[in-house]
């Protein structure tokens, strides 16, 4: 079953610690980073994961350094 909810990246209206995975594909650059990351931290379970994916291969920008780039294992 799919449940559709109204919200934004900064205010998802989801319960605290209720999400296993937040995935942002080609979209995180549109969000205000600080409130968005706070919201993601709030809704993710303690073992939850955040996946942020871009096509850009620049791994030296400030945001990538701040969150800690991890290349996928192939």
mmCIF file of the N, C-alpha and C atoms, coordinates in Angstrom:
data_MODEL
# 
_entry.id   MODEL 
# 
loop_
_atom_site.group_PDB 
_atom_site.id 
_atom_site.type_symbol 
_atom_site.label_atom_id 
_atom_site.label_alt_id 
_atom_site.label_comp_id 
_atom_site.label_asym_id 
_atom_site.label_entity_id 
_atom_site.label_seq_id 
_atom_site.pdbx_PDB_ins_code 
_atom_site.Cartn_x 
_atom_site.Cartn_y 
_atom_site.Cartn_z 
_atom_site.occupancy 
_atom_site.B_iso_or_equiv 
_atom_site.pdbx_formal_charge 
_atom_site.auth_seq_id 
_atom_site.auth_comp_id 
_atom_site.auth_asym_id 
_atom_site.auth_atom_id 
_atom_site.pdbx_PDB_model_num 
ATOM 1   N N  . UNK A 1 1  ? 0.837  -1.172 0.000   1.00 0.00 ? 1  UNK A N  1 
ATOM 2   C CA . UNK A 1 1  ? 0.000  0.000  0.000   1.00 0.00 ? 1  UNK A CA 1 
ATOM 3   C C  . UNK A 1 1  ? 0.887  1.243  0.000   1.00 0.00 ? 1  UNK A C  1 
ATOM 4   N N  . UNK A 1 2  ? 0.537  2.214  -0.784  1.00 0.00 ? 2  UNK A N  1 
ATOM 5   C CA . UNK A 1 2  ? 1.256  3.482  -0.838  1.00 0.00 ? 2  UNK A CA 1 
ATOM 6   C C  . UNK A 1 2  ? 0.387  4.546  -0.182  1.00 0.00 ? 2  UNK A C  1 
ATOM 7   N N  . UNK A 1 3  ? 0.996  5.265  0.744   1.00 0.00 ? 3  UNK A N  1 
ATOM 8   C CA . UNK A 1 3  ? 0.289  6.356  1.415   1.00 0.00 ? 3  UNK A CA 1 
ATOM 9   C C  . UNK A 1 3  ? 0.889  7.669  0.942   1.00 0.00 ? 3  UNK A C  1 
ATOM 10  N N  . UNK A 1 4  ? 0.066  8.569  0.489   1.00 0.00 ? 4  UNK A N  1 
ATOM 11  C CA . UNK A 1 4  ? 0.527  9.870  0.011   1.00 0.00 ? 4  UNK A CA 1 
ATOM 12  C C  . UNK A 1 4  ? 0.250  10.906 1.094   1.00 0.00 ? 4  UNK A C  1 
ATOM 13  N N  . UNK A 1 5  ? 1.299  11.695 1.410   1.00 0.00 ? 5  UNK A N  1 
ATOM 14  C CA . UNK A 1 5  ? 1.179  12.746 2.429   1.00 0.00 ? 5  UNK A CA 1 
ATOM 15  C C  . UNK A 1 5  ? 1.656  14.067 1.850   1.00 0.00 ? 5  UNK A C  1 
ATOM 16  N N  . UNK A 1 6  ? 1.084  15.135 2.329   1.00 0.00 ? 6  UNK A N  1 
ATOM 17  C CA . UNK A 1 6  ? 1.487  16.472 1.918   1.00 0.00 ? 6  UNK A CA 1 
ATOM 18  C C  . UNK A 1 6  ? 2.612  16.945 2.830   1.00 0.00 ? 6  UNK A C  1 
ATOM 19  N N  . UNK A 1 7  ? 3.694  17.464 2.244   1.00 0.00 ? 7  UNK A N  1 
ATOM 20  C CA . UNK A 1 7  ? 4.799  17.976 3.045   1.00 0.00 ? 7  UNK A CA 1 
ATOM 21  C C  . UNK A 1 7  ? 5.917  18.480 2.154   1.00 0.00 ? 7  UNK A C  1 
ATOM 22  N N  . UNK A 1 8  ? 6.972  18.937 2.788   1.00 0.00 ? 8  UNK A N  1 
ATOM 23  C CA . UNK A 1 8  ? 8.164  19.402 2.082   1.00 0.00 ? 8  UNK A CA 1 
ATOM 24  C C  . UNK A 1 8  ? 9.375  18.693 2.674   1.00 0.00 ? 8  UNK A C  1 
ATOM 25  N N  . UNK A 1 9  ? 10.525 18.891 2.068   1.00 0.00 ? 9  UNK A N  1 
ATOM 26  C CA . UNK A 1 9  ? 11.751 18.291 2.605   1.00 0.00 ? 9  UNK A CA 1 
ATOM 27  C C  . UNK A 1 9  ? 12.043 18.822 4.003   1.00 0.00 ? 9  UNK A C  1 
ATOM 28  N N  . UNK A 1 10 ? 11.707 20.082 4.255   1.00 0.00 ? 10 UNK A N  1 
ATOM 29  C CA . UNK A 1 10 ? 11.974 20.697 5.555   1.00 0.00 ? 10 UNK A CA 1 
ATOM 30  C C  . UNK A 1 10 ? 10.884 20.391 6.583   1.00 0.00 ? 10 UNK A C  1 
ATOM 31  N N  . UNK A 1 11 ? 9.719  19.998 6.132   1.00 0.00 ? 11 UNK A N  1 
ATOM 32  C CA . UNK A 1 11 ? 8.602  19.695 7.036   1.00 0.00 ? 11 UNK A CA 1 
ATOM 33  C C  . UNK A 1 11 ? 7.783  18.566 6.413   1.00 0.00 ? 11 UNK A C  1 
ATOM 34  N N  . UNK A 1 12 ? 8.206  17.333 6.691   1.00 0.00 ? 12 UNK A N  1 
ATOM 35  C CA . UNK A 1 12 ? 7.585  16.165 6.064   1.00 0.00 ? 12 UNK A CA 1 
ATOM 36  C C  . UNK A 1 12 ? 6.252  15.775 6.686   1.00 0.00 ? 12 UNK A C  1 
ATOM 37  N N  . UNK A 1 13 ? 6.007  16.192 7.907   1.00 0.00 ? 13 UNK A N  1 
ATOM 38  C CA . UNK A 1 13 ? 4.809  15.793 8.655   1.00 0.00 ? 13 UNK A CA 1 
ATOM 39  C C  . UNK A 1 13 ? 4.791  14.298 8.972   1.00 0.00 ? 13 UNK A C  1 
ATOM 40  N N  . UNK A 1 14 ? 5.959  13.668 8.975   1.00 0.00 ? 14 UNK A N  1 
ATOM 41  C CA . UNK A 1 14 ? 6.086  12.260 9.352   1.00 0.00 ? 14 UNK A CA 1 
ATOM 42  C C  . UNK A 1 14 ? 6.448  12.165 10.829  1.00 0.00 ? 14 UNK A C  1 
ATOM 43  N N  . UNK A 1 15 ? 6.116  11.052 11.470  1.00 0.00 ? 15 UNK A N  1 
ATOM 44  C CA . UNK A 1 15 ? 6.461  10.888 12.886  1.00 0.00 ? 15 UNK A CA 1 
ATOM 45  C C  . UNK A 1 15 ? 7.971  10.783 13.109  1.00 0.00 ? 15 UNK A C  1 
ATOM 46  N N  . UNK A 1 16 ? 8.412  11.138 14.295  1.00 0.00 ? 16 UNK A N  1 
ATOM 47  C CA . UNK A 1 16 ? 9.822  10.987 14.675  1.00 0.00 ? 16 UNK A CA 1 
ATOM 48  C C  . UNK A 1 16 ? 10.256 9.532  14.529  1.00 0.00 ? 16 UNK A C  1 
ATOM 49  N N  . UNK A 1 17 ? 11.496 9.339  14.091  1.00 0.00 ? 17 UNK A N  1 
ATOM 50  C CA . UNK A 1 17 ? 12.131 8.011  14.033  1.00 0.00 ? 17 UNK A CA 1 
ATOM 51  C C  . UNK A 1 17 ? 11.232 6.964  13.381  1.00 0.00 ? 17 UNK A C  1 
ATOM 52  N N  . UNK A 1 18 ? 10.665 7.300  12.232  1.00 0.00 ? 18 UNK A N  1 
ATOM 53  C CA . UNK A 1 18 ? 9.709  6.401  11.579  1.00 0.00 ? 18 UNK A CA 1 
ATOM 54  C C  . UNK A 1 18 ? 10.164 5.892  10.213  1.00 0.00 ? 18 UNK A C  1 
ATOM 55  N N  . UNK A 1 19 ? 11.303 6.372  9.725   1.00 0.00 ? 19 UNK A N  1 
ATOM 56  C CA . UNK A 1 19 ? 11.715 6.082  8.351   1.00 0.00 ? 19 UNK A CA 1 
ATOM 57  C C  . UNK A 1 19 ? 13.047 5.334  8.339   1.00 0.00 ? 19 UNK A C  1 
ATOM 58  N N  . UNK A 1 20 ? 13.129 4.292  7.501   1.00 0.00 ? 20 UNK A N  1 
ATOM 59  C CA . UNK A 1 20 ? 14.367 3.524  7.351   1.00 0.00 ? 20 UNK A CA 1 
ATOM 60  C C  . UNK A 1 20 ? 15.333 4.168  6.361   1.00 0.00 ? 20 UNK A C  1 
ATOM 61  N N  . UNK A 1 21 ? 14.794 4.796  5.314   1.00 0.00 ? 21 UNK A N  1 
ATOM 62  C CA . UNK A 1 21 ? 15.637 5.351  4.257   1.00 0.00 ? 21 UNK A CA 1 
ATOM 63  C C  . UNK A 1 21 ? 15.022 6.624  3.705   1.00 0.00 ? 21 UNK A C  1 
ATOM 64  N N  . UNK A 1 22 ? 15.841 7.667  3.611   1.00 0.00 ? 22 UNK A N  1 
ATOM 65  C CA . UNK A 1 22 ? 15.485 8.875  2.875   1.00 0.00 ? 22 UNK A CA 1 
ATOM 66  C C  . UNK A 1 22 ? 16.397 8.892  1.659   1.00 0.00 ? 22 UNK A C  1 
ATOM 67  N N  . UNK A 1 23 ? 15.816 8.952  0.461   1.00 0.00 ? 23 UNK A N  1 
ATOM 68  C CA . UNK A 1 23 ? 16.594 8.939  -0.774  1.00 0.00 ? 23 UNK A CA 1 
ATOM 69  C C  . UNK A 1 23 ? 16.309 10.209 -1.567  1.00 0.00 ? 23 UNK A C  1 
ATOM 70  N N  . UNK A 1 24 ? 17.372 10.918 -1.939  1.00 0.00 ? 24 UNK A N  1 
ATOM 71  C CA . UNK A 1 24 ? 17.273 12.136 -2.747  1.00 0.00 ? 24 UNK A CA 1 
ATOM 72  C C  . UNK A 1 24 ? 18.111 11.925 -4.000  1.00 0.00 ? 24 UNK A C  1 
ATOM 73  N N  . UNK A 1 25 ? 17.467 11.821 -5.129  1.00 0.00 ? 25 UNK A N  1 
ATOM 74  C CA . UNK A 1 25 ? 18.159 11.627 -6.392  1.00 0.00 ? 25 UNK A CA 1 
ATOM 75  C C  . UNK A 1 25 ? 18.020 12.894 -7.228  1.00 0.00 ? 25 UNK A C  1 
ATOM 76  N N  . UNK A 1 26 ? 19.151 13.545 -7.480  1.00 0.00 ? 26 UNK A N  1 
ATOM 77  C CA . UNK A 1 26 ? 19.176 14.750 -8.303  1.00 0.00 ? 26 UNK A CA 1 
ATOM 78  C C  . UNK A 1 26 ? 18.234 15.823 -7.753  1.00 0.00 ? 26 UNK A C  1 
ATOM 79  N N  . UNK A 1 27 ? 18.126 15.946 -6.433  1.00 0.00 ? 27 UNK A N  1 
ATOM 80  C CA . UNK A 1 27 ? 17.160 16.902 -5.885  1.00 0.00 ? 27 UNK A CA 1 
ATOM 81  C C  . UNK A 1 27 ? 17.664 17.689 -4.680  1.00 0.00 ? 27 UNK A C  1 
ATOM 82  N N  . UNK A 1 28 ? 18.656 17.192 -3.961  1.00 0.00 ? 28 UNK A N  1 
ATOM 83  C CA . UNK A 1 28 ? 19.017 17.818 -2.691  1.00 0.00 ? 28 UNK A CA 1 
ATOM 84  C C  . UNK A 1 28 ? 19.459 19.272 -2.863  1.00 0.00 ? 28 UNK A C  1 
ATOM 85  N N  . UNK A 1 29 ? 20.027 19.614 -4.008  1.00 0.00 ? 29 UNK A N  1 
ATOM 86  C CA . UNK A 1 29 ? 20.493 20.985 -4.234  1.00 0.00 ? 29 UNK A CA 1 
ATOM 87  C C  . UNK A 1 29 ? 19.341 21.996 -4.271  1.00 0.00 ? 29 UNK A C  1 
ATOM 88  N N  . UNK A 1 30 ? 18.109 21.523 -4.391  1.00 0.00 ? 30 UNK A N  1 
ATOM 89  C CA . UNK A 1 30 ? 16.956 22.423 -4.379  1.00 0.00 ? 30 UNK A CA 1 
ATOM 90  C C  . UNK A 1 30 ? 16.502 22.759 -2.961  1.00 0.00 ? 30 UNK A C  1 
ATOM 91  N N  . UNK A 1 31 ? 16.965 22.021 -1.968  1.00 0.00 ? 31 UNK A N  1 
ATOM 92  C CA . UNK A 1 31 ? 16.515 22.187 -0.585  1.00 0.00 ? 31 UNK A CA 1 
ATOM 93  C C  . UNK A 1 31 ? 17.457 23.103 0.190   1.00 0.00 ? 31 UNK A C  1 
ATOM 94  N N  . UNK A 1 32 ? 16.932 23.758 1.210   1.00 0.00 ? 32 UNK A N  1 
ATOM 95  C CA . UNK A 1 32 ? 17.759 24.500 2.160   1.00 0.00 ? 32 UNK A CA 1 
ATOM 96  C C  . UNK A 1 32 ? 18.427 23.444 3.045   1.00 0.00 ? 32 UNK A C  1 
ATOM 97  N N  . UNK A 1 33 ? 19.757 23.274 2.956   1.00 0.00 ? 33 UNK A N  1 
ATOM 98  C CA . UNK A 1 33 ? 20.419 22.115 3.574   1.00 0.00 ? 33 UNK A CA 1 
ATOM 99  C C  . UNK A 1 33 ? 20.215 21.959 5.076   1.00 0.00 ? 33 UNK A C  1 
ATOM 100 N N  . UNK A 1 34 ? 20.384 23.025 5.854   1.00 0.00 ? 34 UNK A N  1 
ATOM 101 C CA . UNK A 1 34 ? 20.342 22.878 7.312   1.00 0.00 ? 34 UNK A CA 1 
ATOM 102 C C  . UNK A 1 34 ? 18.980 22.396 7.828   1.00 0.00 ? 34 UNK A C  1 
ATOM 103 N N  . UNK A 1 35 ? 17.867 23.078 7.502   1.00 0.00 ? 35 UNK A N  1 
ATOM 104 C CA . UNK A 1 35 ? 16.586 22.576 8.009   1.00 0.00 ? 35 UNK A CA 1 
ATOM 105 C C  . UNK A 1 35 ? 16.201 21.223 7.415   1.00 0.00 ? 35 UNK A C  1 
ATOM 106 N N  . UNK A 1 36 ? 16.621 20.967 6.187   1.00 0.00 ? 36 UNK A N  1 
ATOM 107 C CA . UNK A 1 36 ? 16.315 19.677 5.564   1.00 0.00 ? 36 UNK A CA 1 
ATOM 108 C C  . UNK A 1 36 ? 17.027 18.547 6.285   1.00 0.00 ? 36 UNK A C  1 
ATOM 109 N N  . UNK A 1 37 ? 18.315 18.733 6.571   1.00 0.00 ? 37 UNK A N  1 
ATOM 110 C CA . UNK A 1 37 ? 19.060 17.686 7.280   1.00 0.00 ? 37 UNK A CA 1 
ATOM 111 C C  . UNK A 1 37 ? 18.517 17.482 8.695   1.00 0.00 ? 37 UNK A C  1 
ATOM 112 N N  . UNK A 1 38 ? 18.096 18.552 9.345   1.00 0.00 ? 38 UNK A N  1 
ATOM 113 C CA . UNK A 1 38 ? 17.481 18.412 10.670  1.00 0.00 ? 38 UNK A CA 1 
ATOM 114 C C  . UNK A 1 38 ? 16.188 17.592 10.590  1.00 0.00 ? 38 UNK A C  1 
ATOM 115 N N  . UNK A 1 39 ? 15.394 17.847 9.571   1.00 0.00 ? 39 UNK A N  1 
ATOM 116 C CA . UNK A 1 39 ? 14.148 17.095 9.398   1.00 0.00 ? 39 UNK A CA 1 
ATOM 117 C C  . UNK A 1 39 ? 14.443 15.628 9.083   1.00 0.00 ? 39 UNK A C  1 
ATOM 118 N N  . UNK A 1 40 ? 15.415 15.386 8.211   1.00 0.00 ? 40 UNK A N  1 
ATOM 119 C CA . UNK A 1 40 ? 15.771 13.998 7.893   1.00 0.00 ? 40 UNK A CA 1 
ATOM 120 C C  . UNK A 1 40 ? 16.260 13.276 9.144   1.00 0.00 ? 40 UNK A C  1 
ATOM 121 N N  . UNK A 1 41 ? 17.071 13.943 9.945   1.00 0.00 ? 41 UNK A N  1 
ATOM 122 C CA . UNK A 1 41 ? 17.563 13.342 11.190  1.00 0.00 ? 41 UNK A CA 1 
ATOM 123 C C  . UNK A 1 41 ? 16.392 13.019 12.119  1.00 0.00 ? 41 UNK A C  1 
ATOM 124 N N  . UNK A 1 42 ? 15.415 13.902 12.168  1.00 0.00 ? 42 UNK A N  1 
ATOM 125 C CA . UNK A 1 42 ? 14.256 13.701 13.042  1.00 0.00 ? 42 UNK A CA 1 
ATOM 126 C C  . UNK A 1 42 ? 13.423 12.494 12.606  1.00 0.00 ? 42 UNK A C  1 
ATOM 127 N N  . UNK A 1 43 ? 13.189 12.331 11.315  1.00 0.00 ? 43 UNK A N  1 
ATOM 128 C CA . UNK A 1 43 ? 12.290 11.265 10.849  1.00 0.00 ? 43 UNK A CA 1 
ATOM 129 C C  . UNK A 1 43 ? 12.980 9.917  10.680  1.00 0.00 ? 43 UNK A C  1 
ATOM 130 N N  . UNK A 1 44 ? 14.309 9.909  10.545  1.00 0.00 ? 44 UNK A N  1 
ATOM 131 C CA . UNK A 1 44 ? 15.017 8.638  10.375  1.00 0.00 ? 44 UNK A CA 1 
ATOM 132 C C  . UNK A 1 44 ? 15.079 7.862  11.685  1.00 0.00 ? 44 UNK A C  1 
ATOM 133 N N  . UNK A 1 45 ? 14.926 6.552  11.570  1.00 0.00 ? 45 UNK A N  1 
ATOM 134 C CA . UNK A 1 45 ? 15.128 5.668  12.719  1.00 0.00 ? 45 UNK A CA 1 
ATOM 135 C C  . UNK A 1 45 ? 16.595 5.748  13.126  1.00 0.00 ? 45 UNK A C  1 
ATOM 136 N N  . UNK A 1 46 ? 16.952 5.339  14.342  1.00 0.00 ? 46 UNK A N  1 
ATOM 137 C CA . UNK A 1 46 ? 18.359 5.395  14.776  1.00 0.00 ? 46 UNK A CA 1 
ATOM 138 C C  . UNK A 1 46 ? 19.321 4.683  13.822  1.00 0.00 ? 46 UNK A C  1 
ATOM 139 N N  . UNK A 1 47 ? 18.862 3.646  13.160  1.00 0.00 ? 47 UNK A N  1 
ATOM 140 C CA . UNK A 1 47 ? 19.710 2.933  12.189  1.00 0.00 ? 47 UNK A CA 1 
ATOM 141 C C  . UNK A 1 47 ? 19.360 3.312  10.754  1.00 0.00 ? 47 UNK A C  1 
ATOM 142 N N  . UNK A 1 48 ? 18.565 4.374  10.578  1.00 0.00 ? 48 UNK A N  1 
ATOM 143 C CA . UNK A 1 48 ? 18.151 4.805  9.246   1.00 0.00 ? 48 UNK A CA 1 
ATOM 144 C C  . UNK A 1 48 ? 19.313 5.339  8.419   1.00 0.00 ? 48 UNK A C  1 
ATOM 145 N N  . UNK A 1 49 ? 19.108 5.362  7.118   1.00 0.00 ? 49 UNK A N  1 
ATOM 146 C CA . UNK A 1 49 ? 20.139 5.792  6.177   1.00 0.00 ? 49 UNK A CA 1 
ATOM 147 C C  . UNK A 1 49 ? 19.630 6.954  5.327   1.00 0.00 ? 49 UNK A C  1 
ATOM 148 N N  . UNK A 1 50 ? 20.555 7.811  4.929   1.00 0.00 ? 50 UNK A N  1 
ATOM 149 C CA . UNK A 1 50 ? 20.275 8.900  3.996   1.00 0.00 ? 50 UNK A CA 1 
ATOM 150 C C  . UNK A 1 50 ? 21.102 8.658  2.749   1.00 0.00 ? 50 UNK A C  1 
ATOM 151 N N  . UNK A 1 51 ? 20.444 8.593  1.599   1.00 0.00 ? 51 UNK A N  1 
ATOM 152 C CA . UNK A 1 51 ? 21.138 8.431  0.319   1.00 0.00 ? 51 UNK A CA 1 
ATOM 153 C C  . UNK A 1 51 ? 20.919 9.697  -0.501  1.00 0.00 ? 51 UNK A C  1 
ATOM 154 N N  . UNK A 1 52 ? 22.010 10.380 -0.836  1.00 0.00 ? 52 UNK A N  1 
ATOM 155 C CA . UNK A 1 52 ? 21.959 11.585 -1.662  1.00 0.00 ? 52 UNK A CA 1 
ATOM 156 C C  . UNK A 1 52 ? 22.784 11.292 -2.908  1.00 0.00 ? 52 UNK A C  1 
ATOM 157 N N  . UNK A 1 53 ? 22.147 11.356 -4.080  1.00 0.00 ? 53 UNK A N  1 
ATOM 158 C CA . UNK A 1 53 ? 22.796 10.940 -5.321  1.00 0.00 ? 53 UNK A CA 1 
ATOM 159 C C  . UNK A 1 53 ? 22.757 12.079 -6.335  1.00 0.00 ? 53 UNK A C  1 
ATOM 160 N N  . UNK A 1 54 ? 23.912 12.348 -6.940  1.00 0.00 ? 54 UNK A N  1 
ATOM 161 C CA . UNK A 1 54 ? 24.042 13.299 -8.042  1.00 0.00 ? 54 UNK A CA 1 
ATOM 162 C C  . UNK A 1 54 ? 24.798 12.626 -9.177  1.00 0.00 ? 54 UNK A C  1 
ATOM 163 N N  . UNK A 1 55 ? 24.642 13.163 -10.377 1.00 0.00 ? 55 UNK A N  1 
ATOM 164 C CA . UNK A 1 55 ? 25.453 12.714 -11.506 1.00 0.00 ? 55 UNK A CA 1 
ATOM 165 C C  . UNK A 1 55 ? 26.829 13.363 -11.487 1.00 0.00 ? 55 UNK A C  1 
ATOM 166 N N  . UNK A 1 56 ? 26.951 14.483 -10.797 1.00 0.00 ? 56 UNK A N  1 
ATOM 167 C CA . UNK A 1 56 ? 28.213 15.220 -10.733 1.00 0.00 ? 56 UNK A CA 1 
ATOM 168 C C  . UNK A 1 56 ? 29.279 14.382 -10.042 1.00 0.00 ? 56 UNK A C  1 
ATOM 169 N N  . UNK A 1 57 ? 30.458 14.333 -10.605 1.00 0.00 ? 57 UNK A N  1 
ATOM 170 C CA . UNK A 1 57 ? 31.529 13.536 -10.015 1.00 0.00 ? 57 UNK A CA 1 
ATOM 171 C C  . UNK A 1 57 ? 32.485 14.378 -9.164  1.00 0.00 ? 57 UNK A C  1 
ATOM 172 N N  . UNK A 1 58 ? 32.139 15.645 -8.924  1.00 0.00 ? 58 UNK A N  1 
ATOM 173 C CA . UNK A 1 58 ? 32.965 16.500 -8.079  1.00 0.00 ? 58 UNK A CA 1 
ATOM 174 C C  . UNK A 1 58 ? 32.775 16.089 -6.627  1.00 0.00 ? 58 UNK A C  1 
ATOM 175 N N  . UNK A 1 59 ? 33.774 15.473 -6.057  1.00 0.00 ? 59 UNK A N  1 
ATOM 176 C CA . UNK A 1 59 ? 33.677 14.992 -4.680  1.00 0.00 ? 59 UNK A CA 1 
ATOM 177 C C  . UNK A 1 59 ? 34.391 15.921 -3.715  1.00 0.00 ? 59 UNK A C  1 
ATOM 178 N N  . UNK A 1 60 ? 34.769 17.099 -4.166  1.00 0.00 ? 60 UNK A N  1 
ATOM 179 C CA . UNK A 1 60 ? 35.519 18.028 -3.331  1.00 0.00 ? 60 UNK A CA 1 
ATOM 180 C C  . UNK A 1 60 ? 34.719 19.260 -2.930  1.00 0.00 ? 60 UNK A C  1 
ATOM 181 N N  . UNK A 1 61 ? 33.433 19.328 -3.314  1.00 0.00 ? 61 UNK A N  1 
ATOM 182 C CA . UNK A 1 61 ? 32.658 20.501 -2.925  1.00 0.00 ? 61 UNK A CA 1 
ATOM 183 C C  . UNK A 1 61 ? 32.396 20.470 -1.416  1.00 0.00 ? 61 UNK A C  1 
ATOM 184 N N  . UNK A 1 62 ? 32.064 21.620 -0.850  1.00 0.00 ? 62 UNK A N  1 
ATOM 185 C CA . UNK A 1 62 ? 31.914 21.756 0.606   1.00 0.00 ? 62 UNK A CA 1 
ATOM 186 C C  . UNK A 1 62 ? 30.851 20.824 1.183   1.00 0.00 ? 62 UNK A C  1 
ATOM 187 N N  . UNK A 1 63 ? 29.708 20.709 0.493   1.00 0.00 ? 63 UNK A N  1 
ATOM 188 C CA . UNK A 1 63 ? 28.643 19.861 1.023   1.00 0.00 ? 63 UNK A CA 1 
ATOM 189 C C  . UNK A 1 63 ? 29.072 18.398 1.054   1.00 0.00 ? 63 UNK A C  1 
ATOM 190 N N  . UNK A 1 64 ? 29.692 17.923 -0.022  1.00 0.00 ? 64 UNK A N  1 
ATOM 191 C CA . UNK A 1 64 ? 30.136 16.527 -0.078  1.00 0.00 ? 64 UNK A CA 1 
ATOM 192 C C  . UNK A 1 64 ? 31.156 16.246 1.012   1.00 0.00 ? 64 UNK A C  1 
ATOM 193 N N  . UNK A 1 65 ? 32.051 17.183 1.250   1.00 0.00 ? 65 UNK A N  1 
ATOM 194 C CA . UNK A 1 65 ? 33.025 17.016 2.336   1.00 0.00 ? 65 UNK A CA 1 
ATOM 195 C C  . UNK A 1 65 ? 32.324 16.973 3.691   1.00 0.00 ? 65 UNK A C  1 
ATOM 196 N N  . UNK A 1 66 ? 31.306 17.833 3.866   1.00 0.00 ? 66 UNK A N  1 
ATOM 197 C CA . UNK A 1 66 ? 30.609 17.916 5.150   1.00 0.00 ? 66 UNK A CA 1 
ATOM 198 C C  . UNK A 1 66 ? 29.869 16.620 5.483   1.00 0.00 ? 66 UNK A C  1 
ATOM 199 N N  . UNK A 1 67 ? 29.180 16.042 4.492   1.00 0.00 ? 67 UNK A N  1 
ATOM 200 C CA . UNK A 1 67 ? 28.405 14.835 4.778   1.00 0.00 ? 67 UNK A CA 1 
ATOM 201 C C  . UNK A 1 67 ? 29.241 13.566 4.692   1.00 0.00 ? 67 UNK A C  1 
ATOM 202 N N  . UNK A 1 68 ? 30.425 13.657 4.077   1.00 0.00 ? 68 UNK A N  1 
ATOM 203 C CA . UNK A 1 68 ? 31.292 12.487 3.990   1.00 0.00 ? 68 UNK A CA 1 
ATOM 204 C C  . UNK A 1 68 ? 30.920 11.609 2.815   1.00 0.00 ? 68 UNK A C  1 
ATOM 205 N N  . UNK A 1 69 ? 31.610 11.765 1.697   1.00 0.00 ? 69 UNK A N  1 
ATOM 206 C CA . UNK A 1 69 ? 31.325 10.997 0.491   1.00 0.00 ? 69 UNK A CA 1 
ATOM 207 C C  . UNK A 1 69 ? 31.674 9.533  0.694   1.00 0.00 ? 69 UNK A C  1 
ATOM 208 N N  . UNK A 1 70 ? 30.779 8.652  0.268   1.00 0.00 ? 70 UNK A N  1 
ATOM 209 C CA . UNK A 1 70 ? 31.035 7.214  0.295   1.00 0.00 ? 70 UNK A CA 1 
ATOM 210 C C  . UNK A 1 70 ? 30.700 6.650  -1.073  1.00 0.00 ? 70 UNK A C  1 
ATOM 211 N N  . UNK A 1 71 ? 31.697 6.133  -1.760  1.00 0.00 ? 71 UNK A N  1 
ATOM 212 C CA . UNK A 1 71 ? 31.466 5.521  -3.065  1.00 0.00 ? 71 UNK A CA 1 
ATOM 213 C C  . UNK A 1 71 ? 30.845 4.144  -2.867  1.00 0.00 ? 71 UNK A C  1 
ATOM 214 N N  . UNK A 1 72 ? 29.885 3.779  -3.714  1.00 0.00 ? 72 UNK A N  1 
ATOM 215 C CA . UNK A 1 72 ? 29.284 2.451  -3.576  1.00 0.00 ? 72 UNK A CA 1 
ATOM 216 C C  . UNK A 1 72 ? 30.280 1.356  -3.941  1.00 0.00 ? 72 UNK A C  1 
ATOM 217 N N  . UNK A 1 73 ? 30.149 0.218  -3.302  1.00 0.00 ? 73 UNK A N  1 
ATOM 218 C CA . UNK A 1 73 ? 30.975 -0.940 -3.643  1.00 0.00 ? 73 UNK A CA 1 
ATOM 219 C C  . UNK A 1 73 ? 30.404 -1.571 -4.900  1.00 0.00 ? 73 UNK A C  1 
ATOM 220 N N  . UNK A 1 74 ? 31.275 -1.858 -5.837  1.00 0.00 ? 74 UNK A N  1 
ATOM 221 C CA . UNK A 1 74 ? 30.813 -2.482 -7.087  1.00 0.00 ? 74 UNK A CA 1 
ATOM 222 C C  . UNK A 1 74 ? 31.274 -3.909 -7.169  1.00 0.00 ? 74 UNK A C  1 
# 
